[in-house]
Structures are given as structure tokens and as C-alpha cells.
Amino acid sequence: MSSPLYEIVELANGDVVLQRADEQGEPLVSIRFSTESLSYMQQGKFDVAKAMIEAGMEAASDLADEGMEDFMGEFKDNETPVYH
């Protein structure tokens, strides 16, 4: 089974979104910049949005890792966890 592919695209309304490459379902992340922030970024809007999405994915991964460590910490050293 292959992993789903994702893409970062700019929608017609100017929002930058992370969506599945097959475009099925709603975007996973949507970023809308104010007019004032766009004036500061100028041509860097897409680069800033990409950096924001990458930082969010990294933070989500770290939180998931912490959750697994907490889960595994519930078992004693000589116990083997059983997954159902």
C-alpha cells in the first residue's frame, strides 16, 4: 500500500492549503494571510506558508512521539506490550 501524496497549493481566493494530491476531501491545513502581512512578504507568501506547514508537521510528529513514549512507559521493563 502506498503512502498518500500531499501538495501545497494556492487556491483561487489566495489561501495556501495542504491537500491530498488527488484533491479528495477538504484541505488538511489552510493559511490565509492578511493584506498587511502580504505587503511585508511580497513575493515570499508561498515560502512562508510552506515553512509554517513544515513547522506544524514537525510539531505534530514530536507530539505523537511523546504520546508513544508515555504509552510505552506504562509497561514495566519485563512486560511486553500487547496491541489489539
N, CA, C and O atoms as a CHARMM CRD file, in Angstrom:
* protein
*
  336
    1    1 MET  N      0.85500  -1.17700   0.00000 PROA 1      0.00000
    2    1 MET  CA     0.00000   0.00000   0.00000 PROA 1      0.00000
    3    1 MET  C      0.89800   1.23500   0.00000 PROA 1      0.00000
    4    1 MET  O      1.82300   1.33100   0.80600 PROA 1      0.00000
    5    2 SER  N      0.63500   2.14900  -0.87300 PROA 2      0.00000
    6    2 SER  CA     1.45700   3.34900  -0.98500 PROA 2      0.00000
    7    2 SER  C      0.94900   4.44100  -0.05200 PROA 2      0.00000
    8    2 SER  O     -0.22500   4.46800   0.31700 PROA 2      0.00000
    9    3 SER  N      1.85100   5.33600   0.32100 PROA 3      0.00000
   10    3 SER  CA     1.50200   6.47100   1.16300 PROA 3      0.00000
   11    3 SER  C      0.77100   7.50900   0.33200 PROA 3      0.00000
   12    3 SER  O      1.06300   7.67800  -0.85200 PROA 3      0.00000
   13    4 PRO  N     -0.18300   8.20900   0.94700 PROA 4      0.00000
   14    4 PRO  CA    -0.85000   9.26900   0.18800 PROA 4      0.00000
   15    4 PRO  C      0.13100  10.40700  -0.10500 PROA 4      0.00000
   16    4 PRO  O      1.03500  10.67800   0.68500 PROA 4      0.00000
   17    5 LEU  N     -0.05400  11.05000  -1.22300 PROA 5      0.00000
   18    5 LEU  CA     0.77200  12.18900  -1.58600 PROA 5      0.00000
   19    5 LEU  C      0.02100  13.47600  -1.25300 PROA 5      0.00000
   20    5 LEU  O     -1.19400  13.57300  -1.42300 PROA 5      0.00000
   21    6 TYR  N      0.77400  14.45000  -0.77800 PROA 6      0.00000
   22    6 TYR  CA     0.19600  15.74300  -0.41800 PROA 6      0.00000
   23    6 TYR  C      0.87200  16.83700  -1.21500 PROA 6      0.00000
   24    6 TYR  O      2.01100  16.68800  -1.65700 PROA 6      0.00000
   25    7 GLU  N      0.16100  17.93700  -1.39600 PROA 7      0.00000
   26    7 GLU  CA     0.72600  19.07400  -2.11500 PROA 7      0.00000
   27    7 GLU  C      0.29400  20.36400  -1.44000 PROA 7      0.00000
   28    7 GLU  O     -0.76400  20.44500  -0.81700 PROA 7      0.00000
   29    8 ILE  N      1.14800  21.36800  -1.58500 PROA 8      0.00000
   30    8 ILE  CA     0.83700  22.70700  -1.09000 PROA 8      0.00000
   31    8 ILE  C      0.46700  23.54100  -2.30600 PROA 8      0.00000
   32    8 ILE  O      1.26500  23.68200  -3.23300 PROA 8      0.00000
   33    9 VAL  N     -0.73600  24.09200  -2.30500 PROA 9      0.00000
   34    9 VAL  CA    -1.21200  24.85500  -3.46000 PROA 9      0.00000
   35    9 VAL  C     -1.86100  26.15400  -2.99900 PROA 9      0.00000
   36    9 VAL  O     -2.30500  26.28200  -1.85800 PROA 9      0.00000
   37   10 GLU  N     -1.90300  27.10700  -3.91600 PROA 10     0.00000
   38   10 GLU  CA    -2.61600  28.35700  -3.67100 PROA 10     0.00000
   39   10 GLU  C     -3.97400  28.27600  -4.36100 PROA 10     0.00000
   40   10 GLU  O     -4.05600  28.00600  -5.55900 PROA 10     0.00000
   41   11 LEU  N     -5.01900  28.50700  -3.60700 PROA 11     0.00000
   42   11 LEU  CA    -6.37200  28.47500  -4.15500 PROA 11     0.00000
   43   11 LEU  C     -6.69300  29.78800  -4.86100 PROA 11     0.00000
   44   11 LEU  O     -5.96400  30.77200  -4.72900 PROA 11     0.00000
   45   12 ALA  N     -7.77400  29.79100  -5.60000 PROA 12     0.00000
   46   12 ALA  CA    -8.19400  30.98000  -6.34500 PROA 12     0.00000
   47   12 ALA  C     -8.44400  32.18200  -5.42500 PROA 12     0.00000
   48   12 ALA  O     -8.26800  33.32900  -5.83600 PROA 12     0.00000
   49   13 ASN  N     -8.85900  31.91200  -4.17200 PROA 13     0.00000
   50   13 ASN  CA    -9.13400  33.01200  -3.24100 PROA 13     0.00000
   51   13 ASN  C     -7.87300  33.51700  -2.54000 PROA 13     0.00000
   52   13 ASN  O     -7.95500  34.42200  -1.71000 PROA 13     0.00000
   53   14 GLY  N     -6.70700  32.94700  -2.86100 PROA 14     0.00000
   54   14 GLY  CA    -5.45000  33.39100  -2.29100 PROA 14     0.00000
   55   14 GLY  C     -4.96700  32.59000  -1.09600 PROA 14     0.00000
   56   14 GLY  O     -3.81900  32.74200  -0.67700 PROA 14     0.00000
   57   15 ASP  N     -5.83100  31.72600  -0.53300 PROA 15     0.00000
   58   15 ASP  CA    -5.41200  30.87100   0.57400 PROA 15     0.00000
   59   15 ASP  C     -4.36800  29.87200   0.07800 PROA 15     0.00000
   60   15 ASP  O     -4.40100  29.44400  -1.07500 PROA 15     0.00000
   61   16 VAL  N     -3.44800  29.50900   0.96000 PROA 16     0.00000
   62   16 VAL  CA    -2.47700  28.45900   0.66600 PROA 16     0.00000
   63   16 VAL  C     -2.88400  27.26700   1.51200 PROA 16     0.00000
   64   16 VAL  O     -3.07200  27.39800   2.72200 PROA 16     0.00000
   65   17 VAL  N     -3.02500  26.08700   0.87700 PROA 17     0.00000
   66   17 VAL  CA    -3.51700  24.91600   1.58800 PROA 17     0.00000
   67   17 VAL  C     -2.61000  23.71300   1.37500 PROA 17     0.00000
   68   17 VAL  O     -1.90200  23.60800   0.37300 PROA 17     0.00000
   69   18 LEU  N     -2.65400  22.80800   2.35100 PROA 18     0.00000
   70   18 LEU  CA    -2.06100  21.48400   2.22000 PROA 18     0.00000
   71   18 LEU  C     -3.21800  20.54900   1.96300 PROA 18     0.00000
   72   18 LEU  O     -4.15500  20.46700   2.75700 PROA 18     0.00000
   73   19 GLN  N     -3.14700  19.84400   0.84500 PROA 19     0.00000
   74   19 GLN  CA    -4.23900  18.94400   0.48200 PROA 19     0.00000
   75   19 GLN  C     -3.67600  17.65400  -0.09300 PROA 19     0.00000
   76   19 GLN  O     -2.50600  17.57100  -0.46800 PROA 19     0.00000
   77   20 ARG  N     -4.53600  16.66100  -0.15000 PROA 20     0.00000
   78   20 ARG  CA    -4.14900  15.41500  -0.80400 PROA 20     0.00000
   79   20 ARG  C     -3.97000  15.69500  -2.29000 PROA 20     0.00000
   80   20 ARG  O     -4.70500  16.49000  -2.87700 PROA 20     0.00000
   81   21 ALA  N     -2.99100  15.03800  -2.88700 PROA 21     0.00000
   82   21 ALA  CA    -2.70100  15.28400  -4.29900 PROA 21     0.00000
   83   21 ALA  C     -3.88700  14.92300  -5.18200 PROA 21     0.00000
   84   21 ALA  O     -4.05900  15.50000  -6.25500 PROA 21     0.00000
   85   22 ASP  N     -4.71000  13.96900  -4.73900 PROA 22     0.00000
   86   22 ASP  CA    -5.87700  13.59700  -5.53900 PROA 22     0.00000
   87   22 ASP  C     -7.04500  14.56300  -5.33200 PROA 22     0.00000
   88   22 ASP  O     -8.10900  14.39400  -5.92700 PROA 22     0.00000
   89   23 GLU  N     -6.83900  15.58500  -4.47900 PROA 23     0.00000
   90   23 GLU  CA    -7.81200  16.64600  -4.19800 PROA 23     0.00000
   91   23 GLU  C     -9.12700  16.14100  -3.61100 PROA 23     0.00000
   92   23 GLU  O    -10.13900  16.83900  -3.67700 PROA 23     0.00000
   93   24 GLN  N     -9.12500  14.93700  -3.03600 PROA 24     0.00000
   94   24 GLN  CA   -10.34500  14.43000  -2.41600 PROA 24     0.00000
   95   24 GLN  C    -10.41600  14.90300  -0.97500 PROA 24     0.00000
   96   24 GLN  O     -9.42700  14.83600  -0.24600 PROA 24     0.00000
   97   25 GLY  N    -11.57200  15.37700  -0.56700 PROA 25     0.00000
   98   25 GLY  CA   -11.75600  15.86500   0.79200 PROA 25     0.00000
   99   25 GLY  C    -11.31100  17.30500   0.93700 PROA 25     0.00000
  100   25 GLY  O    -10.76400  17.90900   0.01400 PROA 25     0.00000
  101   26 GLU  N    -11.56100  17.83700   2.12300 PROA 26     0.00000
  102   26 GLU  CA   -11.18400  19.22000   2.38500 PROA 26     0.00000
  103   26 GLU  C     -9.68700  19.31700   2.66400 PROA 26     0.00000
  104   26 GLU  O     -9.06700  18.31700   3.02500 PROA 26     0.00000
  105   27 PRO  N     -9.09600  20.49500   2.50700 PROA 27     0.00000
  106   27 PRO  CA    -7.66500  20.65200   2.79800 PROA 27     0.00000
  107   27 PRO  C     -7.36700  20.29800   4.25800 PROA 27     0.00000
  108   27 PRO  O     -8.19700  20.50800   5.14200 PROA 27     0.00000
  109   28 LEU  N     -6.17700  19.76300   4.49100 PROA 28     0.00000
  110   28 LEU  CA    -5.75400  19.41600   5.84400 PROA 28     0.00000
  111   28 LEU  C     -5.36200  20.66400   6.62700 PROA 28     0.00000
  112   28 LEU  O     -5.59300  20.74600   7.83300 PROA 28     0.00000
  113   29 VAL  N     -4.76800  21.63300   5.93800 PROA 29     0.00000
  114   29 VAL  CA    -4.34300  22.89300   6.54300 PROA 29     0.00000
  115   29 VAL  C     -4.66700  24.01300   5.56900 PROA 29     0.00000
  116   29 VAL  O     -4.47800  23.86500   4.36100 PROA 29     0.00000
  117   30 SER  N     -5.15000  25.12200   6.08700 PROA 30     0.00000
  118   30 SER  CA    -5.43700  26.29000   5.26100 PROA 30     0.00000
  119   30 SER  C     -4.82900  27.51800   5.92300 PROA 30     0.00000
  120   30 SER  O     -5.01500  27.74800   7.11800 PROA 30     0.00000
  121   31 ILE  N     -4.09900  28.30800   5.13400 PROA 31     0.00000
  122   31 ILE  CA    -3.45700  29.51800   5.65900 PROA 31     0.00000
  123   31 ILE  C     -3.96500  30.71400   4.86000 PROA 31     0.00000
  124   31 ILE  O     -3.91700  30.72800   3.63000 PROA 31     0.00000
  125   32 ARG  N     -4.45100  31.71500   5.58700 PROA 32     0.00000
  126   32 ARG  CA    -4.91800  32.95200   4.96100 PROA 32     0.00000
  127   32 ARG  C     -4.13000  34.10600   5.57300 PROA 32     0.00000
  128   32 ARG  O     -4.13600  34.29900   6.78800 PROA 32     0.00000
  129   33 PHE  N     -3.45800  34.86200   4.72600 PROA 33     0.00000
  130   33 PHE  CA    -2.66600  35.99900   5.18200 PROA 33     0.00000
  131   33 PHE  C     -3.48300  37.27700   5.04800 PROA 33     0.00000
  132   33 PHE  O     -4.24200  37.44100   4.09400 PROA 33     0.00000
  133   34 SER  N     -3.32300  38.16800   5.99800 PROA 34     0.00000
  134   34 SER  CA    -3.99600  39.46400   5.92100 PROA 34     0.00000
  135   34 SER  C     -3.32800  40.32200   4.84600 PROA 34     0.00000
  136   34 SER  O     -2.20600  40.04300   4.42300 PROA 34     0.00000
  137   35 THR  N     -4.01200  41.34100   4.42200 PROA 35     0.00000
  138   35 THR  CA    -3.45700  42.26300   3.43100 PROA 35     0.00000
  139   35 THR  C     -2.18600  42.90800   3.95400 PROA 35     0.00000
  140   35 THR  O     -1.22400  43.08400   3.20700 PROA 35     0.00000
  141   36 GLU  N     -2.17700  43.26000   5.23200 PROA 36     0.00000
  142   36 GLU  CA    -0.99600  43.87800   5.83100 PROA 36     0.00000
  143   36 GLU  C      0.20200  42.92500   5.81000 PROA 36     0.00000
  144   36 GLU  O      1.31100  43.33200   5.46400 PROA 36     0.00000
  145   37 SER  N     -0.01700  41.66100   6.17900 PROA 37     0.00000
  146   37 SER  CA     1.11300  40.72400   6.18300 PROA 37     0.00000
  147   37 SER  C      1.60200  40.44500   4.76900 PROA 37     0.00000
  148   37 SER  O      2.79600  40.23100   4.56000 PROA 37     0.00000
  149   38 LEU  N      0.69900  40.44500   3.79800 PROA 38     0.00000
  150   38 LEU  CA     1.10300  40.23700   2.40200 PROA 38     0.00000
  151   38 LEU  C      1.98800  41.37300   1.90800 PROA 38     0.00000
  152   38 LEU  O      2.88400  41.15400   1.09200 PROA 38     0.00000
  153   39 SER  N      1.74200  42.58700   2.39900 PROA 39     0.00000
  154   39 SER  CA     2.57500  43.71000   1.96200 PROA 39     0.00000
  155   39 SER  C      4.00900  43.56800   2.47300 PROA 39     0.00000
  156   39 SER  O      4.94200  44.04400   1.82600 PROA 39     0.00000
  157   40 TYR  N      4.19500  42.91900   3.62500 PROA 40     0.00000
  158   40 TYR  CA     5.54400  42.68100   4.15700 PROA 40     0.00000
  159   40 TYR  C      6.24600  41.53400   3.42600 PROA 40     0.00000
  160   40 TYR  O      7.45100  41.59200   3.17700 PROA 40     0.00000
  161   41 MET  N      5.49000  40.50400   3.09000 PROA 41     0.00000
  162   41 MET  CA     6.09300  39.31000   2.46900 PROA 41     0.00000
  163   41 MET  C      6.37400  39.47800   0.99200 PROA 41     0.00000
  164   41 MET  O      7.30800  38.87900   0.45800 PROA 41     0.00000
  165   42 GLN  N      5.58100  40.27800   0.34000 PROA 42     0.00000
  166   42 GLN  CA     5.66700  40.48900  -1.09700 PROA 42     0.00000
  167   42 GLN  C      5.64900  39.14700  -1.83400 PROA 42     0.00000
  168   42 GLN  O      4.61800  38.47600  -1.81600 PROA 42     0.00000
  169   43 GLN  N      6.72200  38.73400  -2.46700 PROA 43     0.00000
  170   43 GLN  CA     6.73200  37.50700  -3.26400 PROA 43     0.00000
  171   43 GLN  C      6.99300  36.24900  -2.42400 PROA 43     0.00000
  172   43 GLN  O      7.00300  35.14300  -2.96400 PROA 43     0.00000
  173   44 GLY  N      7.20100  36.40500  -1.12400 PROA 44     0.00000
  174   44 GLY  CA     7.56500  35.27200  -0.28000 PROA 44     0.00000
  175   44 GLY  C      6.39400  34.55700   0.36600 PROA 44     0.00000
  176   44 GLY  O      6.59900  33.71300   1.23800 PROA 44     0.00000
  177   45 LYS  N      5.18000  34.87000  -0.03700 PROA 45     0.00000
  178   45 LYS  CA     3.98100  34.29700   0.57500 PROA 45     0.00000
  179   45 LYS  C      4.00800  32.77900   0.58200 PROA 45     0.00000
  180   45 LYS  O      3.74300  32.16300   1.61500 PROA 45     0.00000
  181   46 PHE  N      4.31700  32.17500  -0.53500 PROA 46     0.00000
  182   46 PHE  CA     4.29300  30.71900  -0.65000 PROA 46     0.00000
  183   46 PHE  C      5.40200  30.09900   0.20200 PROA 46     0.00000
  184   46 PHE  O      5.19500  29.05900   0.82700 PROA 46     0.00000
  185   47 ASP  N      6.58200  30.73500   0.22900 PROA 47     0.00000
  186   47 ASP  CA     7.69200  30.22400   1.03500 PROA 47     0.00000
  187   47 ASP  C      7.35400  30.27500   2.52600 PROA 47     0.00000
  188   47 ASP  O      7.67600  29.34700   3.26800 PROA 47     0.00000
  189   48 VAL  N      6.70900  31.35200   2.96400 PROA 48     0.00000
  190   48 VAL  CA     6.31500  31.47600   4.36400 PROA 48     0.00000
  191   48 VAL  C      5.26900  30.41600   4.70900 PROA 48     0.00000
  192   48 VAL  O      5.35900  29.77600   5.75700 PROA 48     0.00000
  193   49 ALA  N      4.29400  30.22800   3.85100 PROA 49     0.00000
  194   49 ALA  CA     3.25700  29.22300   4.08600 PROA 49     0.00000
  195   49 ALA  C      3.87400  27.82600   4.15700 PROA 49     0.00000
  196   49 ALA  O      3.50300  27.02200   5.01200 PROA 49     0.00000
  197   50 LYS  N      4.81500  27.54200   3.25800 PROA 50     0.00000
  198   50 LYS  CA     5.47600  26.23800   3.25900 PROA 50     0.00000
  199   50 LYS  C      6.22300  26.02100   4.57200 PROA 50     0.00000
  200   50 LYS  O      6.14400  24.93900   5.15200 PROA 50     0.00000
  201   51 ALA  N      6.94500  27.03300   5.04600 PROA 51     0.00000
  202   51 ALA  CA     7.68100  26.92900   6.30600 PROA 51     0.00000
  203   51 ALA  C      6.72100  26.71400   7.47800 PROA 51     0.00000
  204   51 ALA  O      7.02000  25.94500   8.39100 PROA 51     0.00000
  205   52 MET  N      5.57700  27.38600   7.45600 PROA 52     0.00000
  206   52 MET  CA     4.58500  27.22400   8.51900 PROA 52     0.00000
  207   52 MET  C      4.03900  25.80400   8.53800 PROA 52     0.00000
  208   52 MET  O      3.88500  25.21100   9.60500 PROA 52     0.00000
  209   53 ILE  N      3.74700  25.25700   7.36100 PROA 53     0.00000
  210   53 ILE  CA     3.21600  23.89700   7.27400 PROA 53     0.00000
  211   53 ILE  C      4.26900  22.88500   7.73100 PROA 53     0.00000
  212   53 ILE  O      3.95400  21.95100   8.46900 PROA 53     0.00000
  213   54 GLU  N      5.50900  23.06900   7.29600 PROA 54     0.00000
  214   54 GLU  CA     6.57500  22.15300   7.70900 PROA 54     0.00000
  215   54 GLU  C      6.77600  22.19100   9.22900 PROA 54     0.00000
  216   54 GLU  O      6.96500  21.14400   9.84900 PROA 54     0.00000
  217   55 ALA  N      6.73900  23.37600   9.83000 PROA 55     0.00000
  218   55 ALA  CA     6.89500  23.50000  11.28100 PROA 55     0.00000
  219   55 ALA  C      5.73400  22.81700  12.00600 PROA 55     0.00000
  220   55 ALA  O      5.93500  22.16400  13.03000 PROA 55     0.00000
  221   56 GLY  N      4.53700  22.96800  11.48000 PROA 56     0.00000
  222   56 GLY  CA     3.37400  22.31600  12.08200 PROA 56     0.00000
  223   56 GLY  C      3.45800  20.80000  12.00500 PROA 56     0.00000
  224   56 GLY  O      3.09700  20.10900  12.95700 PROA 56     0.00000
  225   57 MET  N      3.93100  20.28200  10.88500 PROA 57     0.00000
  226   57 MET  CA     4.07800  18.83600  10.74100 PROA 57     0.00000
  227   57 MET  C      5.13800  18.30100  11.69600 PROA 57     0.00000
  228   57 MET  O      4.96700  17.23100  12.28100 PROA 57     0.00000
  229   58 GLU  N      6.22400  19.03400  11.85400 PROA 58     0.00000
  230   58 GLU  CA     7.27900  18.62200  12.77400 PROA 58     0.00000
  231   58 GLU  C      6.76400  18.62000  14.21900 PROA 58     0.00000
  232   58 GLU  O      7.04600  17.69400  14.97900 PROA 58     0.00000
  233   59 ALA  N      6.01700  19.64800  14.58900 PROA 59     0.00000
  234   59 ALA  CA     5.45900  19.72700  15.94000 PROA 59     0.00000
  235   59 ALA  C      4.47200  18.58000  16.17900 PROA 59     0.00000
  236   59 ALA  O      4.47300  17.98100  17.25400 PROA 59     0.00000
  237   60 ALA  N      3.64000  18.27300  15.19800 PROA 60     0.00000
  238   60 ALA  CA     2.68300  17.17100  15.32900 PROA 60     0.00000
  239   60 ALA  C      3.41300  15.83800  15.47700 PROA 60     0.00000
  240   60 ALA  O      2.99400  14.98300  16.25600 PROA 60     0.00000
  241   61 SER  N      4.49200  15.66100  14.74000 PROA 61     0.00000
  242   61 SER  CA     5.28300  14.44100  14.83900 PROA 61     0.00000
  243   61 SER  C      5.91200  14.31400  16.22500 PROA 61     0.00000
  244   61 SER  O      5.90600  13.23400  16.81600 PROA 61     0.00000
  245   62 ASP  N      6.45600  15.41800  16.74500 PROA 62     0.00000
  246   62 ASP  CA     7.04200  15.40700  18.08500 PROA 62     0.00000
  247   62 ASP  C      5.99600  15.05000  19.14500 PROA 62     0.00000
  248   62 ASP  O      6.27700  14.27800  20.06200 PROA 62     0.00000
  249   63 LEU  N      4.80100  15.60900  19.02000 PROA 63     0.00000
  250   63 LEU  CA     3.73700  15.30500  19.97100 PROA 63     0.00000
  251   63 LEU  C      3.33300  13.83600  19.89900 PROA 63     0.00000
  252   63 LEU  O      3.07300  13.21000  20.92700 PROA 63     0.00000
  253   64 ALA  N      3.27900  13.28700  18.68700 PROA 64     0.00000
  254   64 ALA  CA     2.94000  11.87600  18.51700 PROA 64     0.00000
  255   64 ALA  C      4.01500  10.99000  19.15100 PROA 64     0.00000
  256   64 ALA  O      3.69800   9.99000  19.79500 PROA 64     0.00000
  257   65 ASP  N      5.28200  11.35800  18.96900 PROA 65     0.00000
  258   65 ASP  CA     6.38700  10.60000  19.56400 PROA 65     0.00000
  259   65 ASP  C      6.30600  10.63200  21.08600 PROA 65     0.00000
  260   65 ASP  O      6.51300   9.61000  21.74100 PROA 65     0.00000
  261   66 GLU  N      6.00600  11.79600  21.64900 PROA 66     0.00000
  262   66 GLU  CA     5.87500  11.92200  23.10200 PROA 66     0.00000
  263   66 GLU  C      4.73600  11.05500  23.61500 PROA 66     0.00000
  264   66 GLU  O      4.84800  10.42600  24.66800 PROA 66     0.00000
  265   67 GLY  N      3.64200  11.02700  22.86700 PROA 67     0.00000
  266   67 GLY  CA     2.49900  10.20100  23.25500 PROA 67     0.00000
  267   67 GLY  C      2.86100   8.73000  23.27400 PROA 67     0.00000
  268   67 GLY  O      2.42200   8.00400  24.16600 PROA 67     0.00000
  269   68 MET  N      3.65500   8.26800  22.30600 PROA 68     0.00000
  270   68 MET  CA     4.06200   6.86300  22.25900 PROA 68     0.00000
  271   68 MET  C      5.00700   6.55300  23.41300 PROA 68     0.00000
  272   68 MET  O      4.92400   5.47800  24.00700 PROA 68     0.00000
  273   69 GLU  N      5.91000   7.48600  23.73700 PROA 69     0.00000
  274   69 GLU  CA     6.82400   7.27800  24.86500 PROA 69     0.00000
  275   69 GLU  C      6.03600   7.16400  26.16500 PROA 69     0.00000
  276   69 GLU  O      6.34300   6.31500  27.00200 PROA 69     0.00000
  277   70 ASP  N      5.02800   8.00800  26.34100 PROA 70     0.00000
  278   70 ASP  CA     4.18700   7.94500  27.53900 PROA 70     0.00000
  279   70 ASP  C      3.46000   6.60800  27.59800 PROA 70     0.00000
  280   70 ASP  O      3.35600   5.99800  28.66200 PROA 70     0.00000
  281   71 PHE  N      2.96300   6.16000  26.46200 PROA 71     0.00000
  282   71 PHE  CA     2.23700   4.90200  26.38200 PROA 71     0.00000
  283   71 PHE  C      3.15200   3.73300  26.73200 PROA 71     0.00000
  284   71 PHE  O      2.78100   2.85800  27.51400 PROA 71     0.00000
  285   72 MET  N      4.35000   3.72300  26.14900 PROA 72     0.00000
  286   72 MET  CA     5.28900   2.63000  26.39200 PROA 72     0.00000
  287   72 MET  C      5.82000   2.67400  27.82500 PROA 72     0.00000
  288   72 MET  O      6.17900   1.63200  28.37500 PROA 72     0.00000
  289   73 GLY  N      5.87600   3.84800  28.43500 PROA 73     0.00000
  290   73 GLY  CA     6.35000   3.98900  29.80400 PROA 73     0.00000
  291   73 GLY  C      5.42300   3.35700  30.82500 PROA 73     0.00000
  292   73 GLY  O      5.82400   3.15800  31.97200 PROA 73     0.00000
  293   74 GLU  N      4.20000   3.03800  30.44100 PROA 74     0.00000
  294   74 GLU  CA     3.24700   2.41600  31.35100 PROA 74     0.00000
  295   74 GLU  C      3.58100   0.95100  31.62200 PROA 74     0.00000
  296   74 GLU  O      3.04900   0.36200  32.56300 PROA 74     0.00000
  297   75 PHE  N      4.45000   0.36100  30.81700 PROA 75     0.00000
  298   75 PHE  CA     4.79800  -1.04500  30.96600 PROA 75     0.00000
  299   75 PHE  C      6.08200  -1.18700  31.76100 PROA 75     0.00000
  300   75 PHE  O      7.00600  -0.38500  31.61800 PROA 75     0.00000
  301   76 LYS  N      6.13300  -2.19200  32.58300 PROA 76     0.00000
  302   76 LYS  CA     7.35700  -2.47300  33.32500 PROA 76     0.00000
  303   76 LYS  C      8.39800  -3.00100  32.34900 PROA 76     0.00000
  304   76 LYS  O      8.06000  -3.44300  31.25100 PROA 76     0.00000
  305   77 ASP  N      9.67100  -2.95300  32.75300 PROA 77     0.00000
  306   77 ASP  CA    10.75900  -3.38400  31.89400 PROA 77     0.00000
  307   77 ASP  C     10.61300  -4.83000  31.41900 PROA 77     0.00000
  308   77 ASP  O     11.01700  -5.14700  30.30000 PROA 77     0.00000
  309   78 ASN  N     10.05000  -5.70500  32.23600 PROA 78     0.00000
  310   78 ASN  CA     9.95600  -7.11000  31.83900 PROA 78     0.00000
  311   78 ASN  C      8.63700  -7.45300  31.16100 PROA 78     0.00000
  312   78 ASN  O      8.42800  -8.60000  30.76500 PROA 78     0.00000
  313   79 GLU  N      7.77300  -6.51000  31.02500 PROA 79     0.00000
  314   79 GLU  CA     6.50000  -6.75500  30.35100 PROA 79     0.00000
  315   79 GLU  C      6.59500  -6.42600  28.87400 PROA 79     0.00000
  316   79 GLU  O      7.25200  -5.46600  28.47200 PROA 79     0.00000
  317   80 THR  N      5.93100  -7.23500  28.08100 PROA 80     0.00000
  318   80 THR  CA     5.83900  -6.97700  26.65500 PROA 80     0.00000
  319   80 THR  C      4.46500  -6.38800  26.37600 PROA 80     0.00000
  320   80 THR  O      3.46000  -6.99200  26.75100 PROA 80     0.00000
  321   81 PRO  N      4.38700  -5.22700  25.72900 PROA 81     0.00000
  322   81 PRO  CA     3.06100  -4.64800  25.46500 PROA 81     0.00000
  323   81 PRO  C      2.26900  -5.51500  24.48800 PROA 81     0.00000
  324   81 PRO  O      2.83200  -6.12800  23.58100 PROA 81     0.00000
  325   82 VAL  N      0.97300  -5.55200  24.68900 PROA 82     0.00000
  326   82 VAL  CA     0.07900  -6.28900  23.79300 PROA 82     0.00000
  327   82 VAL  C     -0.80800  -5.27300  23.10500 PROA 82     0.00000
  328   82 VAL  O     -1.49600  -4.48800  23.75700 PROA 82     0.00000
  329   83 TYR  N     -0.78700  -5.29500  21.78400 PROA 83     0.00000
  330   83 TYR  CA    -1.60000  -4.37400  20.98400 PROA 83     0.00000
  331   83 TYR  C     -2.79700  -5.13600  20.42800 PROA 83     0.00000
  332   83 TYR  O     -2.65400  -6.24700  19.91800 PROA 83     0.00000
  333   84 HSD  N     -3.95900  -4.54100  20.52900 PROA 84     0.00000
  334   84 HSD  CA    -5.16200  -5.18700  19.99800 PROA 84     0.00000
  335   84 HSD  C     -5.64600  -4.46100  18.79300 PROA 84     0.00000
  336   84 HSD  O     -6.65100  -4.85200  18.19900 PROA 84     0.00000
